Amino acid sequence: MLILLVLLRAIIGPTVIDRLLSINAISSKVSVIILLMAFMRGDYGFIDVAFVFILCAFVGGLWILRVLTPGDWQLRLPELGGFEGDGEEAVFHD
């Protein structure tokens, strides 16, 4: 029942982020259903299926963010200015 409400939110949601959160909520609920089914049946092979489903949902969410959000995805932290490599090599004197 809750999955249908979240699906309705994904259809109605005005922004991409609303839809992405709805898809993540649906995948979380489905993975919980798979894990509960594995526990109730005593067949723990479903746990592998749930893990693969969770990983696929995570990678799919990252892909959706990458494709549908504008801008580049470079890390910009001015506090960490020396990590990107400014061409200078560190010289150590013993």
Secondary structure as UniProt FT lines:
FT   HELIX           2..12
FT   HELIX           16..41
FT   TURN            44..45
FT   HELIX           46..68
FT   HELIX           78..80
FT   TURN            81..82
//
